[in-house]
Amino acid sequence: MLYDYHFTLNRRLWEQGILRLTNEEFVRPLDYSIGSVRNQIVHMMSVDHRWFARLMQQDIPPNLDYDAFPDRDNVRKAWDAIEANMQTYLNSLTDRDLSETITYMTSRRGQVANERWRIMVHVINHGTDHRAQTMAVLYMLGKAIDLEQDMMLLWWDE
């Protein structure tokens, strides 16, 4: 259910905001956070991809390079593939899997361990933060959107 929230809000961000941009607006450097809308979106999918590799106890892929994604279509193709991979993994989990402890290395803290469910909640929280940052960048471009991120409102609409 939490990942339904994550995926639904990501799709709404694309539909209401990103698809309204020209490609020039999509990649335009801005002096906020990590820059352009493209950079925000590539960062979001890179983080999702890397954390899910940890969850699956796979080698951690490098951060995605912003410049490897020159336009929306290239970003969306990669985005959809990463989301599909995440959904496949999520569908394979059992309740018991959620409490399993995952040990992994980080650049900030060295070796750490967390229950799988905590990592999964972190990914959703990170997405919420960067959707908000993306909305701020859209505002800076004169393309403000009203994307309500309150989880309860989404659940009330179910």
N, C-alpha and C positions, 0 to 999 in steps of 0.2 A: 504494500500500500504506500509506503514512504517513497519508493522508487517510481510509482505511478505519479506521485506529486512532482518529483524531480524531472521525469521525462515530459510530463504534460506542460510544466512551466517552461522548460527549454523549448518545446515546440511552439508555445505561444510567443516566446521571445522572438523566435524566427519569423513567425507569421505576422505578428503585429509590428515588429521593429526592423529586423534585419532585411527582410525581403522588400521593404520600402526604400532601401538605400540604393543609390547608384554604386557601382563598383568603386568609383573614386571616393565616395563618402565612406564606404566600407573599410578601405585601407588608409584613409587619411590619418596621418599622425596627429595626435592630440596630447596636450600637456596635462594628462591625468592618468593616474594608476599606471597601467602598462601600455597606454597609448590608444591605438585605433580600436574600432569595434572588432575588426579581424583579430587583432592581438588578444582581446578579451576572450573571444570565442575559441581561438586556438588554444589559449591557456586553459580554458575550462575543459576542453576535450582531452588535452594532454594530461591534466591532473586526473580526470576520470580514468583514463587509460592506464596511467601509472599506478594509481591506487588499486584498481581491479587486478592488475598484474600481481601486486602484493597479496591481495586476497586469494588469488589462485596459486600463490607461492611459485610464481614464475620469475624469470629474470626481469628486472625493471627496465623498460625501454627508456631511451633518452627523451628529454623534453622535445616536443615537436617544435620545429623551426618555423617561425611566423612566415618567413619569406618563401617557404616551400608551398605556401597556399596563397597564390596571387589573386584569387577571386572567390566570391561566395560559393560558386558551384564546386570548386575543389574542396573548400572547407566543409560544405554540406555533405559531400560524398564521404569524406573521412568521418565526419560527425555521425552519420547514419550507421557506418560500419562499426564504430566504437559502441554506439548505443545498442546495436544488435548483439554484439559480443557480451555486453553487460547484461542484457536481458536473458540471453542463453545461460549465462552463469547464475544469475539470480533464480531462474527457474529450476536449477539443479540443486539448490540449497535445501537442507532440512532444518528443522528447529534446532536440532543438536549441533549442526554446523555453525549456527550463529554464536554459540557460546565458546567455540574453539578459540584458543589463543594463538595468534599469529606473531611470530618473532621476525623482525626485519631490521635492516640498517637504514638510518637517516643521516643526512648531512648535518643536521643541527644537534642531534642528541646521540649519535652512534647507534648501538643496538637497543631497540625498544621492543616491547611486547604489548599487544592489545587484543581484546576479544574481537572477533570478526565483526560483531554487530556495532562496536564502537567505531571501527574504521568506516563501516558503511554509513553511519550517521554523519561522520566527518565529511564524507564526499558530498552528501546532500547539503550540509551546512555551507561548504565551500561553494557549491553551485548557487545557493541563495545569495551569498555575498557577491559573487561575480555577475549574477543576473542584475543585481542592484547597480553594480559599477557600470555594466553595459547600458542600463537605462540612463545613467548619468551621462555617459558618452553620447547616447542618442539625443539627449536633451541639448548637449553642447552643439550638436549638429543641426539643431532646430527640428528634430524628428522625435520629440518626446512621445512616450507611450504611457498608458495607464495599465500596467501589468500588476495586478493584485497578487502578492505572494503569500498571503496568509493561508496557511495550510487548512485551517478549519473552513474557510470559505469554499475551497475546492471540495472538501468532503461534504459540505452541506449541499453542493450542487449534484452530488452523485445520486 
